[in-house]
Amino acid sequence: MANNLKPIRVLVVGCGNMGASHAMAYHTTEGFEICGIVSTGKSKDLLNEKLGGGYSLYSDFETALNATNPDAVCISTYPDTHESFAIKALEKGCHVFIEKPLADTVSGAERVAEAAKKAGKKLVVGYILRHHPSWEKFIELAQQLGKPLVMRMNLNQQSHGNMWTVHRNLMKSLSPIVDCGVHYIDVMCQMVRSKPLQVGAIGARLTEEIPAGNYNYGQLQIRFEDGSVGWYEAGWGPMISETAFFVKDVIGPKGSVSIVAKDAGGTGKSSSIEAHTKTESIRFHHADLNTNDEFINEDEWINLQDEPDHQELCNREQRYFLKAINEDIDLTDHVQDAVNSLRIAFACDESVRTGQVVLL
């Protein structure tokens, strides 16, 4: 980055898992400067201490926004605040990095997208898998399998302790298939680049500890215009099984490609944030048969040397945010993809609640 560019002064809002990781990225990346840290509880004090102290701390977002006059705002709060915080930041002339989902309703996401367009500011949504070399490779290989594709994915989390507290709080506004599902719906849409036509989904409430009408286990199915189909499954809670909780598998006429996480798929790993992005190996299977109907090619094992950990992925997201601001990158498609994946996820949520297939 050219040294003559002034650092981007960023206000960090929310200091949980993701907020703390993004703050660390700003703290260590040349080109950013943290101008304030916001949280309602003690998490801001702990984060400030971890970063060496010295940052201005605030309990209220609007107070912080007015006091610091930032160039950019990073929003990693619970989803029910995303829309209002993002729009206030954009209307104040700030660029915005926002954790997924963009908002807790589709109309809210559209309002945020429109506010970014109106303000002429950058809006980057935290789709962390878009910055992972192995996931990029996974998508690239899936696109070589022909059409239609069959995509099978899940991420079930046997959460306890602090993670169960986080999940219970998330479920006040979103189900697991919406909150986590947007990542994998986004991946499926990148793999097929075809119009999604309809969704169906099922869900179950396995605990009295979440609001009535909500559910902590869900499974969704998507049908695309090109004949491709995909399913995604997500469950949160102390009762969730760790058997086959990590499935990332795509099948096409020419073979299949799978993420095989030998280590991340081990017992006790389903609640680990680190394990959620770890790929370890990609298995590429070719369907070609010889005259005896035996396989011509052995399966390929692809081990990418570049296997970033969770913090490095957050660093990469923020370097992309910085690049988007400094090089004026057109983020129209990026924002539209975020709105679309959320629209599909909420259609799945509607399907769970009504018991009906939802046409998109």
C-alpha positions, 0 to 999 in steps of 0.5 A, spaced: 500 500 500 502 506 498 505 510 504 502 517 502 495 514 503 492 516 510 490 510 514 483 509 514 480 510 521 475 505 523 470 504 529 469 497 531 462 495 534 461 488 537 467 485 541 465 477 541 469 472 537 468 475 530 469 483 532 475 481 536 478 478 530 477 484 526 479 488 531 486 484 531 486 485 524 485 493 524 490 493 530 496 489 526 494 491 518 498 498 516 493 502 513 488 502 518 487 505 525 482 504 530 479 510 533 474 507 538 471 500 540 464 499 542 460 494 546 454 494 551 458 489 556 465 488 559 468 485 552 470 492 550 475 492 556 478 485 555 479 486 547 482 493 549 487 490 554 488 484 549 490 490 544 495 493 549 490 498 551 490 505 549 483 505 545 477 509 546 471 505 549 464 506 548 458 503 550 453 506 545 454 506 538 451 513 536 455 516 541 461 513 539 459 514 531 459 522 533 465 522 538 470 519 533 467 521 526 470 515 523 472 513 516 469 506 516 465 502 521 466 494 523 459 491 525 460 485 529 454 485 533 448 481 534 444 481 527 438 485 530 442 491 530 445 490 523 441 494 519 440 500 523 447 501 525 449 500 518 444 505 515 447 510 521 454 509 519 453 510 511 448 516 512 454 519 516 459 518 510 462 511 513 464 505 509 462 499 512 464 492 514 459 488 516 458 481 519 453 476 515 448 476 515 447 483 512 440 484 516 435 480 520 430 481 514 431 481 506 427 488 506 432 490 511 438 487 507 435 491 501 435 498 505 442 497 507 444 495 500 441 502 497 444 506 503 451 504 501 449 506 494 446 512 495 452 514 500 457 512 495 461 508 500 463 501 500 459 495 503 463 489 505 459 483 508 463 478 512 463 472 507 469 469 510 469 463 506 470 467 500 477 469 502 479 462 503 484 459 498 481 452 499 474 454 498 476 458 492 479 451 489 473 447 492 468 451 488 473 451 482 473 444 482 466 443 483 465 447 476 469 442 472 464 436 474 459 438 469 451 439 470 447 438 474 451 438 481 448 435 487 451 439 493 451 436 500 453 440 506 452 441 513 455 444 519 452 442 526 455 445 533 455 441 539 455 448 543 456 448 550 459 454 555 460 460 552 458 458 545 451 456 547 450 462 550 452 466 544 447 461 540 441 462 544 442 469 543 443 469 536 436 464 536 432 470 539 433 473 532 435 468 527 435 460 526 442 456 525 440 455 517 439 462 516 445 465 520 450 459 518 446 457 512 448 464 508 455 462 507 454 455 504 448 458 500 453 463 497 458 457 496 452 453 492 450 459 488 458 460 486 458 453 484 452 453 479 451 460 477 444 458 476 438 461 478 435 458 484 428 456 483 425 453 489 427 451 497 424 446 502 426 446 509 425 442 515 426 444 523 426 442 530 426 445 537 430 441 541 430 445 547 426 449 552 431 454 552 430 458 546 423 462 544 417 458 542 416 458 535 424 458 534 428 452 532 435 450 533 436 444 528 434 445 521 435 442 514 434 446 507 434 444 500 435 448 494 433 446 486 436 450 481 434 452 474 440 448 471 437 441 474 442 442 480 440 441 487 443 442 494 442 441 501 445 444 508 444 442 515 445 446 521 444 444 529 446 448 535 446 446 542 449 441 547 444 435 545 447 436 537 451 429 535 458 430 533 457 424 528 458 426 521 457 434 523 462 436 517 460 434 510 462 438 504 461 434 498 459 436 491 457 430 485 457 432 478 456 427 472 464 427 471 465 425 478 465 428 485 469 433 490 470 433 497 473 437 503 476 432 507 477 434 514 480 429 518 482 433 524 477 438 524 472 432 523 474 429 530 471 428 536 469 435 540 471 439 534 464 441 532 464 447 536 471 450 535 471 456 530 478 454 528 475 447 525 469 451 521 474 454 516 479 448 516 479 444 510 486 440 510 485 436 504 480 436 498 479 429 494 477 430 487 474 423 484 474 422 477 468 418 474 471 416 467 471 408 466 475 403 462 472 398 457 471 394 464 467 399 467 473 400 472 476 407 474 481 410 469 484 415 474 485 414 481 482 420 486 487 426 487 488 429 494 489 436 494 493 439 500 493 446 499 500 449 502 496 456 504 491 454 510 490 460 513 487 460 520 481 464 523 485 470 524 489 470 518 482 469 514 479 475 518 486 479 516 485 477 509 477 480 509 480 486 512 485 487 507 480 486 501 476 492 505 482 496 505 483 495 497 476 496 496 476 503 499 483 505 496 482 502 489 475 504 489 473 497 487 465 496 484 462 491 490 455 491 486 455 484 485 458 482 492 452 486 495 447 483 491 450 476 492 449 477 500 442 480 499 440 474 494 443 468 499 440 471 505 433 471 501 434 464 499 436 463 507 429 466 509 425 463 504 428 456 507 426 459 514 419 460 511 418 453 509 420 450 516 415 455 519 409 453 514 411 446 512 410 448 504 415 449 499 417 456 497 418 458 490 423 464 489 
